[in-house]
C-alpha cells in the first residue's frame, strides 16, 4: 500500500522536474541577452574569438562611442516621445472603446467590434500601402503626428480585445453603486473601470511600448527626414556594406533594450496580477 511519504516524494520529484524544465527555458531565453551585453564589452578583434560571457578586457568605452557615433541622443528622445504618445493614446482610446463595447448598447455594436477583431488578422506590412496613401492625402507623411497616429492604429485592436474581456467580467454592482453616488458613464469609466483594470493596462502598456520602441520598417516608409527617425535607425550606423562594428552594435542594442526592460520590471507586479485577475473579478 502506498504511504503518504510516497505521494510526498512523488510530488517533490514532479516539482523538481517542472522547475528544472522552466529553468532551462529561462536560461535559453536570457542567454542571447547575456551574450549581447558581454559582446558589447569586447573589442572587434576578439568578439568572435572569445566566446565567454566574461571578457578578459572590458571595453566600457564602447557605450560612449556607440552613443556619440550613432547619434543616439536625438533618436533616443524621438523614440521616448513616440512611445509615450502612442501608449497614452492607446490606453485612452482602447479603454473607452472597450468599456463602450462591454457596457453600452448602440446600433452596430457587434459589427464594429468584429471589425476591430478582424483587423488583428491583417499583418502590419499588409497595411503599409493604404497607410502611405492615406497619410499623403492628409498631408501627415513625414510628420511625427502621422507616425504616432499610425502606431496607435496598429495597437488598438489587441488592446480593445484585452480590455473588453476584462470589463465583461467586472461586477455590475460596482457600477450601480457608482451611479447611486452620482457618477456618469464617463465618471464610472474613469473612477471605477480604469482603477480596476490596472493589471490589464500594464499588459497593454508593455505590449504596445515594446511594439513602438522596436518599430523601424514603418518609420522608413513614413519618414523622409532622418532627424524624425526613431532610435532603431541609429543601429544601422554600425552596419556597413562590407564591415560591421559588432561591439558598438551590441552596445547600441543594449542601450535600446534597457528602457523596455525597465518598463517591464516596473510593471511586473501588475502583469503577474493580470494573470490571476479573472479569478478575482469573475
C-alpha positions as protocol buffer text, in pm:
chain_id: "A"
residue {
  index: 1
  type: UNK
  ca { x: 0 y: 0 z: 0 }
}
residue {
  index: 2
  type: UNK
  ca { x: 138 y: 341 z: -97 }
}
residue {
  index: 3
  type: UNK
  ca { x: 201 y: 565 z: 202 }
}
residue {
  index: 4
  type: UNK
  ca { x: 176 y: 941 z: 234 }
}
residue {
  index: 5
  type: UNK
  ca { x: 558 y: 957 z: 221 }
}
residue {
  index: 6
  type: UNK
  ca { x: 545 y: 801 z: -126 }
}
residue {
  index: 7
  type: UNK
  ca { x: 298 y: 1061 z: -255 }
}
residue {
  index: 8
  type: UNK
  ca { x: 501 y: 1339 z: -96 }
}
residue {
  index: 9
  type: UNK
  ca { x: 821 y: 1214 z: -260 }
}
residue {
  index: 10
  type: UNK
  ca { x: 639 y: 1184 z: -594 }
}
residue {
  index: 11
  type: UNK
  ca { x: 510 y: 1540 z: -565 }
}
residue {
  index: 12
  type: UNK
  ca { x: 860 y: 1667 z: -486 }
}
residue {
  index: 13
  type: UNK
  ca { x: 1005 y: 1478 z: -783 }
}
residue {
  index: 14
  type: UNK
  ca { x: 741 y: 1622 z: -1018 }
}
residue {
  index: 15
  type: UNK
  ca { x: 809 y: 1974 z: -888 }
}
residue {
  index: 16
  type: UNK
  ca { x: 1184 y: 1926 z: -939 }
}
residue {
  index: 17
  type: UNK
  ca { x: 1131 y: 1815 z: -1300 }
}
residue {
  index: 18
  type: UNK
  ca { x: 894 y: 2106 z: -1373 }
}
residue {
  index: 19
  type: UNK
  ca { x: 1127 y: 2365 z: -1217 }
}
residue {
  index: 20
  type: UNK
  ca { x: 1429 y: 2217 z: -1397 }
}
residue {
  index: 21
  type: UNK
  ca { x: 1243 y: 2245 z: -1729 }
}
residue {
  index: 22
  type: UNK
  ca { x: 1132 y: 2603 z: -1659 }
}
residue {
  index: 23
  type: UNK
  ca { x: 1485 y: 2697 z: -1553 }
}
residue {
  index: 24
  type: UNK
  ca { x: 1628 y: 2557 z: -1877 }
}
residue {
  index: 25
  type: UNK
  ca { x: 1372 y: 2756 z: -2079 }
}
residue {
  index: 26
  type: UNK
  ca { x: 1456 y: 3073 z: -1882 }
}
residue {
  index: 27
  type: UNK
  ca { x: 1828 y: 3025 z: -1942 }
}
residue {
  index: 28
  type: UNK
  ca { x: 1764 y: 2969 z: -2312 }
}
residue {
  index: 29
  type: UNK
  ca { x: 1571 y: 3296 z: -2329 }
}
residue {
  index: 30
  type: UNK
  ca { x: 1818 y: 3501 z: -2126 }
}
residue {
  index: 31
  type: UNK
  ca { x: 2139 y: 3371 z: -2288 }
}
residue {
  index: 32
  type: UNK
  ca { x: 2115 y: 3594 z: -2602 }
}
residue {
  index: 33
  type: UNK
  ca { x: 2074 y: 3897 z: -2374 }
}
residue {
  index: 34
  type: UNK
  ca { x: 2381 y: 3799 z: -2170 }
}
residue {
  index: 35
  type: UNK
  ca { x: 2582 y: 3734 z: -2487 }
}
residue {
  index: 36
  type: UNK
  ca { x: 2480 y: 4076 z: -2623 }
}
residue {
  index: 37
  type: UNK
  ca { x: 2598 y: 4252 z: -2306 }
}
residue {
  index: 38
  type: UNK
  ca { x: 2922 y: 4053 z: -2299 }
}
residue {
  index: 39
  type: UNK
  ca { x: 2990 y: 4125 z: -2667 }
}
residue {
  index: 40
  type: UNK
  ca { x: 2932 y: 4496 z: -2610 }
}
residue {
  index: 41
  type: UNK
  ca { x: 3230 y: 4496 z: -2373 }
}
residue {
  index: 42
  type: UNK
  ca { x: 3473 y: 4327 z: -2614 }
}
residue {
  index: 43
  type: UNK
  ca { x: 3685 y: 4461 z: -2897 }
}
residue {
  index: 44
  type: UNK
  ca { x: 3628 y: 4396 z: -3266 }
}
residue {
  index: 45
  type: UNK
  ca { x: 3936 y: 4170 z: -3278 }
}
residue {
  index: 46
  type: UNK
  ca { x: 3824 y: 3923 z: -3011 }
}
residue {
  index: 47
  type: UNK
  ca { x: 3444 y: 3929 z: -3031 }
}
residue {
  index: 48
  type: UNK
  ca { x: 3431 y: 3604 z: -3232 }
}
residue {
  index: 49
  type: UNK
  ca { x: 3747 y: 3454 z: -3085 }
}
residue {
  index: 50
  type: UNK
  ca { x: 3646 y: 3484 z: -2719 }
}
residue {
  index: 51
  type: UNK
  ca { x: 3300 y: 3327 z: -2679 }
}
residue {
  index: 52
  type: UNK
  ca { x: 3293 y: 3352 z: -2299 }
}
residue {
  index: 53
  type: UNK
  ca { x: 3039 y: 3567 z: -2117 }
}
residue {
  index: 54
  type: UNK
  ca { x: 3317 y: 3728 z: -1910 }
}
residue {
  index: 55
  type: UNK
  ca { x: 3556 y: 3926 z: -2134 }
}
residue {
  index: 56
  type: UNK
  ca { x: 3922 y: 3927 z: -2038 }
}
residue {
  index: 57
  type: UNK
  ca { x: 3940 y: 4302 z: -2101 }
}
residue {
  index: 58
  type: UNK
  ca { x: 3633 y: 4521 z: -2051 }
}
residue {
  index: 59
  type: UNK
  ca { x: 3585 y: 4796 z: -2308 }
}
residue {
  index: 60
  type: UNK
  ca { x: 3328 y: 5022 z: -2142 }
}
residue {
  index: 61
  type: UNK
  ca { x: 3420 y: 5296 z: -2388 }
}
residue {
  index: 62
  type: UNK
  ca { x: 3212 y: 5108 z: -2646 }
}
residue {
  index: 63
  type: UNK
  ca { x: 2897 y: 5255 z: -2490 }
}
residue {
  index: 64
  type: UNK
  ca { x: 3030 y: 5610 z: -2511 }
}
residue {
  index: 65
  type: UNK
  ca { x: 3141 y: 5558 z: -2872 }
}
residue {
  index: 66
  type: UNK
  ca { x: 2808 y: 5399 z: -2965 }
}
residue {
  index: 67
  type: UNK
  ca { x: 2615 y: 5688 z: -2813 }
}
residue {
  index: 68
  type: UNK
  ca { x: 2828 y: 5955 z: -2982 }
}
residue {
  index: 69
  type: UNK
  ca { x: 2895 y: 5794 z: -3322 }
}
residue {
  index: 70
  type: UNK
  ca { x: 2540 y: 5665 z: -3361 }
}
residue {
  index: 71
  type: UNK
  ca { x: 2382 y: 5997 z: -3265 }
}
residue {
  index: 72
  type: UNK
  ca { x: 2170 y: 5820 z: -3006 }
}
residue {
  index: 73
  type: UNK
  ca { x: 2072 y: 6141 z: -2825 }
}
residue {
  index: 74
  type: UNK
  ca { x: 1828 y: 6275 z: -3088 }
}
residue {
  index: 75
  type: UNK
  ca { x: 1688 y: 5932 z: -3178 }
}
residue {
  index: 76
  type: UNK
  ca { x: 1651 y: 5836 z: -2812 }
}
residue {
  index: 77
  type: UNK
  ca { x: 1436 y: 6144 z: -2744 }
}
residue {
  index: 78
  type: UNK
  ca { x: 1233 y: 6072 z: -3060 }
}
residue {
  index: 79
  type: UNK
  ca { x: 1159 y: 5714 z: -2953 }
}
residue {
  index: 80
  type: UNK
  ca { x: 1064 y: 5817 z: -2600 }
}
residue {
  index: 81
  type: UNK
  ca { x: 825 y: 6083 z: -2736 }
}
residue {
  index: 82
  type: UNK
  ca { x: 671 y: 5839 z: -2986 }
}
residue {
  index: 83
  type: UNK
  ca { x: 637 y: 5559 z: -2731 }
}
residue {
  index: 84
  type: UNK
  ca { x: 480 y: 5774 z: -2459 }
}
residue {
  index: 85
  type: UNK
  ca { x: 239 y: 5942 z: -2703 }
}
residue {
  index: 86
  type: UNK
  ca { x: 129 y: 5615 z: -2861 }
}
residue {
  index: 87
  type: UNK
  ca { x: 87 y: 5428 z: -2532 }
}
residue {
  index: 88
  type: UNK
  ca { x: -114 y: 5713 z: -2374 }
}
residue {
  index: 89
  type: UNK
  ca { x: -329 y: 5741 z: -2686 }
}
residue {
  index: 90
  type: UNK
  ca { x: -395 y: 5367 z: -2698 }
}
residue {
  index: 91
  type: UNK
  ca { x: -483 y: 5350 z: -2327 }
}
residue {
  index: 92
  type: UNK
  ca { x: -736 y: 5633 z: -2357 }
}
residue {
  index: 93
  type: UNK
  ca { x: -896 y: 5526 z: -2687 }
}
residue {
  index: 94
  type: UNK
  ca { x: -886 y: 5149 z: -2630 }
}
residue {
  index: 95
  type: UNK
  ca { x: -1017 y: 5165 z: -2272 }
}
residue {
  index: 96
  type: UNK
  ca { x: -1308 y: 5392 z: -2370 }
}
residue {
  index: 97
  type: UNK
  ca { x: -1391 y: 5178 z: -2673 }
}
residue {
  index: 98
  type: UNK
  ca { x: -1363 y: 4853 z: -2475 }
}
residue {
  index: 99
  type: UNK
  ca { x: -1585 y: 4989 z: -2196 }
}
residue {
  index: 100
  type: UNK
  ca { x: -1839 y: 5103 z: -2455 }
}
residue {
  index: 101
  type: UNK
  ca { x: -1841 y: 4763 z: -2628 }
}
residue {
  index: 102
  type: UNK
  ca { x: -1875 y: 4589 z: -2292 }
}
residue {
  index: 103
  type: UNK
  ca { x: -2135 y: 4803 z: -2115 }
}
residue {
  index: 104
  type: UNK
  ca { x: -2321 y: 5023 z: -2366 }
}
residue {
  index: 105
  type: UNK
  ca { x: -2591 y: 4930 z: -2612 }
}
residue {
  index: 106
  type: UNK
  ca { x: -2591 y: 5105 z: -2952 }
}
residue {
  index: 107
  type: UNK
  ca { x: -2671 y: 5015 z: -3315 }
}
residue {
  index: 108
  type: UNK
  ca { x: -2395 y: 4823 z: -3497 }
}
residue {
  index: 109
  type: UNK
  ca { x: -2210 y: 4743 z: -3174 }
}
residue {
  index: 110
  type: UNK
  ca { x: -2129 y: 4381 z: -3262 }
}
residue {
  index: 111
  type: UNK
  ca { x: -2037 y: 4461 z: -3623 }
}
residue {
  index: 112
  type: UNK
  ca { x: -1795 y: 4734 z: -3514 }
}
residue {
  index: 113
  type: UNK
  ca { x: -1635 y: 4508 z: -3253 }
}
residue {
  index: 114
  type: UNK
  ca { x: -1590 y: 4224 z: -3503 }
}
residue {
  index: 115
  type: UNK
  ca { x: -1433 y: 4469 z: -3747 }
}
residue {
  index: 116
  type: UNK
  ca { x: -1176 y: 4562 z: -3483 }
}
residue {
  index: 117
  type: UNK
  ca { x: -1110 y: 4194 z: -3418 }
}
residue {
  index: 118
  type: UNK
  ca { x: -1077 y: 4122 z: -3790 }
}
residue {
  index: 119
  type: UNK
  ca { x: -804 y: 4387 z: -3809 }
}
residue {
  index: 120
  type: UNK
  ca { x: -594 y: 4167 z: -3579 }
}
residue {
  index: 121
  type: UNK
  ca { x: -567 y: 3910 z: -3861 }
}
residue {
  index: 122
  type: UNK
  ca { x: -416 y: 4161 z: -4106 }
}
residue {
  index: 123
  type: UNK
  ca { x: -33 y: 4159 z: -4089 }
}
residue {
  index: 124
  type: UNK
  ca { x: 118 y: 4502 z: -4032 }
}
residue {
  index: 125
  type: UNK
  ca { x: 307 y: 4509 z: -4367 }
}
residue {
  index: 126
  type: UNK
  ca { x: -28 y: 4447 z: -4539 }
}
residue {
  index: 127
  type: UNK
  ca { x: -147 y: 4791 z: -4427 }
}
residue {
  index: 128
  type: UNK
  ca { x: 162 y: 4985 z: -4536 }
}
residue {
  index: 129
  type: UNK
  ca { x: 28 y: 5085 z: -4879 }
}
residue {
  index: 130
  type: UNK
  ca { x: -313 y: 5217 z: -4763 }
}
residue {
  index: 131
  type: UNK
  ca { x: -147 y: 5395 z: -4469 }
}
residue {
  index: 132
  type: UNK
  ca { x: 103 y: 5559 z: -4705 }
}
residue {
  index: 133
  type: UNK
  ca { x: -174 y: 5675 z: -4941 }
}
residue {
  index: 134
  type: UNK
  ca { x: -394 y: 5799 z: -4654 }
}
residue {
  index: 135
  type: UNK
  ca { x: -112 y: 5993 z: -4488 }
}
residue {
  index: 136
  type: UNK
  ca { x: -21 y: 6153 z: -4821 }
}
residue {
  index: 137
  type: UNK
  ca { x: -379 y: 6273 z: -4873 }
}
residue {
  index: 138
  type: UNK
  ca { x: -396 y: 6408 z: -4517 }
}
residue {
  index: 139
  type: UNK
  ca { x: -50 y: 6572 z: -4555 }
}
residue {
  index: 140
  type: UNK
  ca { x: 71 y: 6381 z: -4248 }
}
residue {
  index: 141
  type: UNK
  ca { x: 350 y: 6181 z: -4411 }
}
residue {
  index: 142
  type: UNK
  ca { x: 699 y: 6269 z: -4287 }
}
residue {
  index: 143
  type: UNK
  ca { x: 548 y: 6414 z: -3969 }
}
residue {
  index: 144
  type: UNK
  ca { x: 559 y: 6294 z: -3609 }
}
residue {
  index: 145
  type: UNK
  ca { x: 177 y: 6311 z: -3564 }
}
residue {
  index: 146
  type: UNK
  ca { x: 131 y: 6091 z: -3873 }
}
residue {
  index: 147
  type: UNK
  ca { x: 365 y: 5826 z: -3734 }
}
residue {
  index: 148
  type: UNK
  ca { x: 204 y: 5841 z: -3388 }
}
residue {
  index: 149
  type: UNK
  ca { x: -148 y: 5801 z: -3531 }
}
residue {
  index: 150
  type: UNK
  ca { x: -34 y: 5501 z: -3739 }
}
residue {
  index: 151
  type: UNK
  ca { x: 118 y: 5329 z: -3437 }
}
residue {
  index: 152
  type: UNK
  ca { x: -194 y: 5396 z: -3229 }
}
residue {
  index: 153
  type: UNK
  ca { x: -396 y: 5232 z: -3506 }
}
residue {
  index: 154
  type: UNK
  ca { x: -163 y: 4929 z: -3503 }
}
residue {
  index: 155
  type: UNK
  ca { x: -211 y: 4864 z: -3132 }
}
residue {
  index: 156
  type: UNK
  ca { x: -583 y: 4936 z: -3093 }
}
residue {
  index: 157
  type: UNK
  ca { x: -738 y: 4602 z: -3191 }
}
residue {
  index: 158
  type: UNK
  ca { x: -544 y: 4384 z: -2949 }
}
residue {
  index: 159
  type: UNK
  ca { x: -575 y: 4639 z: -2668 }
}
residue {
  index: 160
  type: UNK
  ca { x: -953 y: 4670 z: -2712 }
}
residue {
  index: 161
  type: UNK
  ca { x: -987 y: 4291 z: -2708 }
}
residue {
  index: 162
  type: UNK
  ca { x: -787 y: 4255 z: -2385 }
}
residue {
  index: 163
  type: UNK
  ca { x: -969 y: 4537 z: -2206 }
}
residue {
  index: 164
  type: UNK
  ca { x: -1318 y: 4432 z: -2319 }
}
residue {
  index: 165
  type: UNK
  ca { x: -1252 y: 4079 z: -2189 }
}
residue {
  index: 166
  type: UNK
  ca { x: -1172 y: 4230 z: -1850 }
}
residue {
  index: 167
  type: UNK
  ca { x: -1467 y: 4473 z: -1845 }
}
residue {
  index: 168
  type: UNK
  ca { x: -1706 y: 4187 z: -1931 }
}
residue {
  index: 169
  type: UNK
  ca { x: -1606 y: 4020 z: -1603 }
}
residue {
  index: 170
  type: UNK
  ca { x: -1630 y: 4336 z: -1393 }
}
residue {
  index: 171
  type: UNK
  ca { x: -1919 y: 4315 z: -1141 }
}
residue {
  index: 172
  type: UNK
  ca { x: -2211 y: 4538 z: -1240 }
}
residue {
  index: 173
  type: UNK
  ca { x: -2278 y: 4604 z: -871 }
}
residue {
  index: 174
  type: UNK
  ca { x: -1977 y: 4836 z: -866 }
}
residue {
  index: 175
  type: UNK
  ca { x: -2127 y: 5045 z: -1145 }
}
residue {
  index: 176
  type: UNK
  ca { x: -2466 y: 5054 z: -974 }
}
residue {
  index: 177
  type: UNK
  ca { x: -2302 y: 5181 z: -656 }
}
residue {
  index: 178
  type: UNK
  ca { x: -2119 y: 5449 z: -855 }
}
residue {
  index: 179
  type: UNK
  ca { x: -2445 y: 5560 z: -1020 }
}
residue {
  index: 180
  type: UNK
  ca { x: -2609 y: 5593 z: -678 }
}
residue {
  index: 181
  type: UNK
  ca { x: -2318 y: 5822 z: -583 }
}
residue {
  index: 182
  type: UNK
  ca { x: -2394 y: 6037 z: -886 }
}
residue {
  index: 183
  type: UNK
  ca { x: -2131 y: 5912 z: -1132 }
}
residue {
  index: 184
  type: UNK
  ca { x: -2198 y: 5948 z: -1505 }
}
residue {
  index: 185
  type: UNK
  ca { x: -2092 y: 5681 z: -1757 }
}
residue {
  index: 186
  type: UNK
  ca { x: -1770 y: 5873 z: -1816 }
}
residue {
  index: 187
  type: UNK
  ca { x: -1716 y: 5900 z: -1439 }
}
residue {
  index: 188
  type: UNK
  ca { x: -1765 y: 5526 z: -1396 }
}
residue {
  index: 189
  type: UNK
  ca { x: -1508 y: 5462 z: -1670 }
}
residue {
  index: 190
  type: UNK
  ca { x: -1258 y: 5694 z: -1502 }
}
residue {
  index: 191
  type: UNK
  ca { x: -1318 y: 5623 z: -1133 }
}
residue {
  index: 192
  type: UNK
  ca { x: -1422 y: 5257 z: -1138 }
}
residue {
  index: 193
  type: UNK
  ca { x: -1325 y: 5074 z: -1459 }
}
residue {
  index: 194
  type: UNK
  ca { x: -973 y: 5210 z: -1511 }
}
residue {
  index: 195
  type: UNK
  ca { x: -851 y: 5163 z: -1150 }
}
residue {
  index: 196
  type: UNK
  ca { x: -975 y: 4802 z: -1151 }
}
residue {
  index: 197
  type: UNK
  ca { x: -814 y: 4738 z: -1489 }
}
residue {
  index: 198
  type: UNK
  ca { x: -458 y: 4825 z: -1377 }
}
residue {
  index: 199
  type: UNK
  ca { x: -323 y: 4470 z: -1433 }
}
residue {
  index: 200
  type: UNK
  ca { x: -463 y: 4456 z: -1786 }
}
residue {
  index: 201
  type: UNK
  ca { x: -349 y: 4811 z: -1855 }
}
residue {
  index: 202
  type: UNK
  ca { x: 2 y: 4706 z: -1753 }
}
residue {
  index: 203
  type: UNK
  ca { x: -7 y: 4431 z: -2017 }
}
residue {
  index: 204
  type: UNK
  ca { x: -133 y: 4682 z: -2274 }
}
residue {
  index: 205
  type: UNK
  ca { x: 143 y: 4929 z: -2181 }
}
residue {
  index: 206
  type: UNK
  ca { x: 424 y: 4673 z: -2205 }
}
residue {
  index: 207
  type: UNK
  ca { x: 292 y: 4517 z: -2526 }
}
residue {
  index: 208
  type: UNK
  ca { x: 250 y: 4847 z: -2709 }
}
residue {
  index: 209
  type: UNK
  ca { x: 563 y: 5010 z: -2568 }
}
residue {
  index: 210
  type: UNK
  ca { x: 766 y: 4715 z: -2695 }
}
residue {
  index: 211
  type: UNK
  ca { x: 594 y: 4736 z: -3034 }
}
residue {
  index: 212
  type: UNK
  ca { x: 655 y: 5110 z: -3076 }
}
residue {
  index: 213
  type: UNK
  ca { x: 1009 y: 5103 z: -2938 }
}
residue {
  index: 214
  type: UNK
  ca { x: 1118 y: 4831 z: -3182 }
}
residue {
  index: 215
  type: UNK
  ca { x: 937 y: 4965 z: -3489 }
}
residue {
  index: 216
  type: UNK
  ca { x: 1164 y: 5059 z: -3780 }
}
residue {
  index: 217
  type: UNK
  ca { x: 1016 y: 4949 z: -4115 }
}
residue {
  index: 218
  type: UNK
  ca { x: 703 y: 5165 z: -4085 }
}
residue {
  index: 219
  type: UNK
  ca { x: 922 y: 5460 z: -3984 }
}
residue {
  index: 220
  type: UNK
  ca { x: 1127 y: 5416 z: -4301 }
}
residue {
  index: 221
  type: UNK
  ca { x: 808 y: 5434 z: -4508 }
}
residue {
  index: 222
  type: UNK
  ca { x: 656 y: 5734 z: -4332 }
}
residue {
  index: 223
  type: UNK
  ca { x: 965 y: 5947 z: -4271 }
}
residue {
  index: 224
  type: UNK
  ca { x: 1189 y: 6106 z: -4532 }
}
residue {
  index: 225
  type: UNK
  ca { x: 1368 y: 6325 z: -4279 }
}
residue {
  index: 226
  type: UNK
  ca { x: 1634 y: 6137 z: -4082 }
}
residue {
  index: 227
  type: UNK
  ca { x: 1606 y: 6361 z: -3769 }
}
residue {
  index: 228
  type: UNK
  ca { x: 1248 y: 6236 z: -3723 }
}
residue {
  index: 229
  type: UNK
  ca { x: 1353 y: 5870 z: -3722 }
}
residue {
  index: 230
  type: UNK
  ca { x: 1319 y: 5653 z: -3407 }
}
residue {
  index: 231
  type: UNK
  ca { x: 1608 y: 5501 z: -3213 }
}
residue {
  index: 232
  type: UNK
  ca { x: 1635 y: 5185 z: -3424 }
}
residue {
  index: 233
  type: UNK
  ca { x: 1778 y: 5385 z: -3715 }
}
residue {
  index: 234
  type: UNK
  ca { x: 2088 y: 5464 z: -3507 }
}
residue {
  index: 235
  type: UNK
  ca { x: 2179 y: 5094 z: -3508 }
}
residue {
  index: 236
  type: UNK
  ca { x: 2228 y: 5100 z: -3886 }
}
residue {
  index: 237
  type: UNK
  ca { x: 2522 y: 5337 z: -3832 }
}
residue {
  index: 238
  type: UNK
  ca { x: 2741 y: 5046 z: -3722 }
}
residue {
  index: 239
  type: UNK
  ca { x: 2647 y: 4817 z: -4010 }
}
residue {
  index: 240
  type: UNK
  ca { x: 2837 y: 4899 z: -4326 }
}
residue {
  index: 241
  type: UNK
  ca { x: 2833 y: 4739 z: -4670 }
}
residue {
  index: 242
  type: UNK
  ca { x: 3147 y: 4535 z: -4605 }
}
residue {
  index: 243
  type: UNK
  ca { x: 3230 y: 4575 z: -4235 }
}
residue {
  index: 244
  type: UNK
  ca { x: 3007 y: 4573 z: -3926 }
}
residue {
  index: 245
  type: UNK
  ca { x: 3137 y: 4707 z: -3597 }
}
residue {
  index: 246
  type: UNK
  ca { x: 2983 y: 4437 z: -3378 }
}
residue {
  index: 247
  type: UNK
  ca { x: 3097 y: 4563 z: -3035 }
}
residue {
  index: 248
  type: UNK
  ca { x: 2942 y: 4906 z: -3099 }
}
residue {
  index: 249
  type: UNK
  ca { x: 2635 y: 4741 z: -3250 }
}
residue {
  index: 250
  type: UNK
  ca { x: 2594 y: 4523 z: -2938 }
}
residue {
  index: 251
  type: UNK
  ca { x: 2645 y: 4829 z: -2717 }
}
residue {
  index: 252
  type: UNK
  ca { x: 2377 y: 5012 z: -2915 }
}
residue {
  index: 253
  type: UNK
  ca { x: 2140 y: 4717 z: -2884 }
}
residue {
  index: 254
  type: UNK
  ca { x: 2198 y: 4709 z: -2508 }
}
residue {
  index: 255
  type: UNK
  ca { x: 2118 y: 5081 z: -2485 }
}
residue {
  index: 256
  type: UNK
  ca { x: 1796 y: 5034 z: -2683 }
}
residue {
  index: 257
  type: UNK
  ca { x: 1691 y: 4731 z: -2477 }
}
residue {
  index: 258
  type: UNK
  ca { x: 1737 y: 4891 z: -2133 }
}
residue {
  index: 259
  type: UNK
  ca { x: 1428 y: 5121 z: -2136 }
}
residue {
  index: 260
  type: UNK
  ca { x: 1194 y: 4835 z: -2224 }
}
residue {
  index: 261
  type: UNK
  ca { x: 1350 y: 4611 z: -1958 }
}
residue {
  index: 262
  type: UNK
  ca { x: 1299 y: 4889 z: -1701 }
}
residue {
  index: 263
  type: UNK
  ca { x: 935 y: 4935 z: -1808 }
}
residue {
  index: 264
  type: UNK
  ca { x: 875 y: 4561 z: -1777 }
}
residue {
  index: 265
  type: UNK
  ca { x: 1032 y: 4547 z: -1430 }
}
residue {
  index: 266
  type: UNK
  ca { x: 818 y: 4842 z: -1315 }
}
residue {
  index: 267
  type: UNK
  ca { x: 502 y: 4677 z: -1449 }
}
residue {
  index: 268
  type: UNK
  ca { x: 590 y: 4322 z: -1347 }
}
residue {
  index: 269
  type: UNK
  ca { x: 373 y: 4302 z: -1035 }
}
residue {
  index: 270
  type: UNK
  ca { x: 70 y: 4427 z: -1227 }
}
residue {
  index: 271
  type: UNK
  ca { x: 134 y: 4180 z: -1511 }
}
residue {
  index: 272
  type: UNK
  ca { x: 150 y: 3892 z: -1260 }
}
residue {
  index: 273
  type: UNK
  ca { x: -179 y: 4014 z: -1108 }
}
residue {
  index: 274
  type: UNK
  ca { x: -329 y: 4024 z: -1455 }
}
residue {
  index: 275
  type: UNK
  ca { x: -272 y: 3650 z: -1495 }
}
residue {
  index: 276
  type: UNK
  ca { x: -494 y: 3574 z: -1194 }
}
residue {
  index: 277
  type: UNK
  ca { x: -727 y: 3872 z: -1225 }
}
residue {
  index: 278
  type: UNK
  ca { x: -1001 y: 3660 z: -1381 }
}
residue {
  index: 279
  type: UNK
  ca { x: -1025 y: 3451 z: -1066 }
}
residue {
  index: 280
  type: UNK
  ca { x: -1063 y: 3766 z: -853 }
}
residue {
  index: 281
  type: UNK
  ca { x: -1308 y: 3956 z: -1072 }
}
residue {
  index: 282
  type: UNK
  ca { x: -1507 y: 3675 z: -1230 }
}
